[in-house]
Amino acid sequence: MTKAQRRRIAILTGGGDAPGLNAAIRAVVRHAVFTLGWEVLGVRNGYNGFLEPDGVFPLTLDMVRGILPLGGTILGAANRGNPFAQEMEIDGRKVTVDVSDDIVARIHELQLDAVIVTGGDGTLGAALDLYRKGAPIVGIPKTIDNDVPGTDFTIGFDTAVSVAAEALDRLHTTAESHHRVMVVELMGRDAGFIALHAGVAGGADIILLPEIPFHYEVLAAKVLGRIRRGRMFSIVAVAEGAYPEGGQKVYRQPGEGLVEARLGGISLQVADYIAQATGTETRALILGHLQRGGTPTARDRVLATLFGAEAVRLVAQDRLGHMVALRGTRVEALPLAEMLAQRPKRVQPDDDVLLAARAIGTVFGDEIDRLRSAGEAGL
């Protein structure tokens, strides 16, 4: 890259935080500044930073030194930072305002050759709309839920699974010592990848996913079947978005305006049912934001570094309007429009991890026909 081709780019992190974001920021800055001699700007608090005082600032090599193992994001994040539906208070009233034109104008005012947007499908969807309005965009997929279509894995997922699996490991010892059932509620509104992978890694006996409505009687049968075989404890991993057949998801806080309703509490209902149906002492634990925090795993750091470096390469190749994606072992470029045109990424019935879990006896709560035909011992 010659001096005449020197470029000016910016990077932002939108949506919720995820372990590995700082590794991606570091990779972008080191590739762009150290290797190519470009200028990099950081944008604070997602898209909001473009409209905030001091929301855009120079991002230097010194500023990214030592951030590789840090969780969170040094740029800050914004869950409600949709530039096409920004909630503001005007004359004491909350109103929804489209500030996308202001953001595009600010990007051009800053003379940016590209904005690298790191986010989930919501943040990347807004990125595509901004690109269609003339903003030079390249995307990096991150979310602990791993639900962005077009990429096998996203930044943050591996760490969230590792944290959840460690929690299940630790609960095994106390559950077995006290002959209890432990029900652990994990993140996963519509996609159950965390609960599935952590449940398998942590040896859960029952895994409940948003994609598979469950029957309560199957859960009780599994616990009672283990007790008859001398296994006096059970571990249940349940995604926050899981719900019983014919029932609804459980919310702990209703939505209002642009604020999405917050899930939480299905583990308590599952624990209450199992305790009453089996007579076994049952406890529930909601793991919550522990899954987002702390040091990213080595795998997330490597993935974030791959994604960050590849995003800069896409800018150098003028491949705007694309996002980086992991396909197998290779990092590739995928048009944002193609990613968003795909169906939302969910755990499929033929998922290899799901099938392997079923093969080793893990119950997902939908085995009602087997329960009725073969009897409780079949579980």
N, C-alpha and C positions, 0 to 999 in steps of 0.2 A: 504494500500500500504506500503510494508516494505521498509526499507532503501536500501536493495539489489535490489529492483525493481525501484529505482530512475531513472528517465528518463530526457532526455534533448530535449526540443522541441523549435520550433520557430514559429512565427506568422507574416504574412504579409498581407497588404491590397492592392489589385490590382485594376486597372480600375479607374473609377471616384469615387470621395468621395460620401459618403452618411451618413445622420444623423443616429447615432446608432453604428457606427464603433468603437468608443471609448468604448462604453458599452460592445461590444463583446471582445475587447482587455482586458478590465478590468476583465471580467468573466473568460477568459482563464488564465490570470495570477493568479487571486485569487484562482481558483480551483486547478491549477497545483502547485503553490508555497505554498499557505497558507494551503490547505487541504492535498495535496499529497507529498509536499516536493520536487517537481521537480525543474529543472532549466528551465527558459524560456528566449529565445533570441528574440529581435525585429529585423525585417528586414525593412530597410528604402526603400521607393519608389518602392513598389512592388517587382517583381523578380529582378529588377535592383540592389537592395541592396546587393545581393549575390556577385556581381562583383565590387562593389564600395568600396573605402577606407572608413573604419569605417561604412560600410553599415549594419553591423550586430553587435548588442550590447546587453548586459544583460538588461533584462526587469524586474525590481524589483517591489515589492509591493508599495514602496514609489512613483514610477514613474506613477502608475495607480491610485493613491489616488486623488480623486476629479475630475476625467475625465468623470464620468458617464453622467453628463448633457451636456457635450461639443459636439458640432457638429464637422464635419470633422474627421480627423484621426491623432493621434500623430505620426504615423509611416510614414505619407506621402503616396501619391498614384502616379500611373503612367498610364496615358491613353494609351501610346504607349510603353508598357513594355512586349510585346510578346517575350519570350526567343527564339522562333523558327523563328522570323523575326524581328531582332533588327536592327534599322536603325543607321548606323554609318558613319562618314566622314573619308575617307582614301585617302590621297594624294589629298585633295580638292574635292573629289567626294563622293556623298552619295551612300552608298551600303547597301544592306540588308544581315545581317549575322545571322547564326544560332548559338546561344551561349548556347543552351540547355545542351550540354555535359559539358560545363564549370560550369553551375549552378548545375548540378547533382554532379559533382566532388566536388564542394564547399560544398554542403550539406553533403556529406560523410566525407569530410575533417573536418567539424565542429562536426562530430559524432552525428548528430541529429537523434533521434528516430522518429521524425515526424515533418512535416511542416504543420501548419494550414493555409490554403490559404482562404482568405476572398475576394470574388469577384463575378462578374456576369458570364454569360455563356462563355464569351471570356476568362476571367482569369481562370475559372474552366476547360475550355477545354484544356488550356495549362497545367493546373495541372494534368489532366488525362494523357496527353502525357508524362509529366515528371515522373509520377508514372509508366508508362509503361517502362520508361528508368531506373527504379530502385530507384526513389526518394520516400520516405515515406510521402504520402500526405493524409490529411483530409481536406475537403472543407466546407466552410460556405457561403451560398448564400446571396449576398447583391446587390441591385440595386434599385434606386427609381422607375424604370420602372416596376418592379414586373414581369419581363418576363423570369425568370429562370424556366424551366420545372421541374415538380416533387415536387414542394413546393407551398403551397397555397399563402404564402406571403414571401417577402424578406425584409431584413433590409433596412430601408430608405423609403420604399413606404408610410407608414402611415404618416410620417412627411411631405413628399412632397405633399400628398393629403390634409393634414391639412392646409399647407401654401397656396396652390392653392384655397381651399375652403374659407379660410379667405379673400383672395383677391377678390373672387367673392362676398362675403358678403359685403365688403366695396364698391365695385363698384355698387351694387344695389342702394345704397342711392343716389349717384351722378347721376347715369343713370336715376333714377326716377325723381329726382329734375329737371334735364335739358331735360327730354324727349329724351334721346339718346339711341342708340344701342351701347353697349360696347362689343368688341370682344377681348377675352383674349386667347393668345397663350401659351400653356403649353407644357412641355417636353413630348416626346413620338415619337420616330423615326418610329418604326414598330409596337409597342404595345400601345394601347390607354387606358390603365388602369388608369393612373393619370387623364386624361381628363374625363373619364367616371365617376369615383368615386367622383372626385372633382366637376364635373358638377352636379351630382345628389345632393351631399351634399350642394352645393352652389346655388341650384335652377336655374340652367341655362335653358333657353328656347330651346336652340339649342346646341347640342354636336356633334362635328365632329371628327371622329376617322380614323386612318390609315387603319383599317380593313373594313371600309364602305365608298367607294367612294360616294361623294355627288353631288347633282344637285343644282346649284345656284338658280334656280327658286323656289325650295322648301324653301330655306332660306328667300327669299323675301316674299313668300306667308305667312310664319309663322309670320314675322314681321308685315305685313299688316293686317293679321287676328287679331293680338293682338291690333293693333291700332283701328280697327273697334269695338273691344270689350271694348275700353276705356283704354287699357293698352298701354301707350304712350312710353314705353321703353322696351328693350329686352336685355338679356344677352346671349352671345355666348361663349362657351368654345370649343376651337379647339386645337387638338394635332398638334405639329409641323410637323408630318408626314402625316397629312390628305391631301387629294387631290380630285379634282372634277372628276366625271365619265368621262373617256376618256382623262383626263389630266395627269399631272405629279406632283410630289412633288416639293416644292419650296426650293431652296438652296441659302444661302447667301454667301457661300464660297465653291469653287470647291475643290475636293480632289486632293492630289498629293502624289505619292509614298505610304507610309504606313498611311498617314494622310487622314482620312475619310472626305468626303465632309460634310459640316455643313449645317443642315437644318435651315430654318428661313424665315419668311415673308409671310406665307400663311394667317396669320391674316390680314395683310395689304390688300391683294387681296380680301379677304372676306369682309372686311370693305368697300373698294371702291365699290364693286358690290352692297352691301346692300344700301349704301348711294345713288348711282345713280338710283337703281331700285325702291326705296321706297321714296326718297326725305327726308329721316330721317337723322339727324346729327348722324354720326357714328364715333366712335373712336376705335383704336386698341392699345392693350397693350401686350408686350411680357414679360412674367414673368421671363423667363430665369433661371439663377443660384440661384435665391432666393429659388427655390424649393429644392436645395441641401443643403442650409446653415442653420445655426442656431441650436437652442436647439432641440434635438430629442423628439418626443412625448413619453408619458409614455408607450404606446403600443410598440413603436420601442425599447425602453430601455429594456422592459421585453423580447421581442422576441430576441434581441441581447444577453441578459444574458442567456436565454434558449439555444440558438445556441452555445454560447461560452462554457458553461458548458458541453453540450452534446458532443461537438467536443473533449474535453479533455477525456471524458468517452470513446469515440471511440478509442482514442489512447491507453488508458489503457487496452482496450479489444483487441488491435491489429487489429482493423477493418480499416486498411488503404485502400485507394482507394475509400472511401465513402465520401458523404457529408451529413450534417444534413438537415432535411426538416421538414416543418410544414404540417401535414396532419390532417385537422380538428382542434382539440385542442391538439393533441399530436405531440411531436417532435420525428422523426424517422430517421433512417439511410437509405440512398439510394446510391447504387453504382454510382460513377461518370459516368461510361460507360452507365448505364441505363438511367441516366438523359440526357446525350448528345445524346442518340439514339432516344429520343422523339422529336416530332415536336416542333418547337419554340412556346413558350407560347404566345397566342394572345387572344384578346377578341373574344369570340365565339358568334354566332347568338342566342344561347339559354342561354347565361350568365344571371343569375338571376337579376343582377343589371341592365343590359341592358333592359331586359323584363319589369322590374318594371318601368324604366324610360319611356319606350314607353307607358305603361299602364296609366301613369299620364299625357301624352300629350307632353312629350319631343320629339323634332324632331331631327333626325340624318342625314337628308339630302337625304335619299334614298327613301322617301315616294312619289316618282314621280307618281306612278300609282294611288295612293289615291288622289293626287292633281289633276290629269287629269280627274279622274272619278267622284269625289265628289265635286270638286271646291275648291277654296282657303279657304272657310270657314271651310272646314274639317280639316285644320291644326290649 
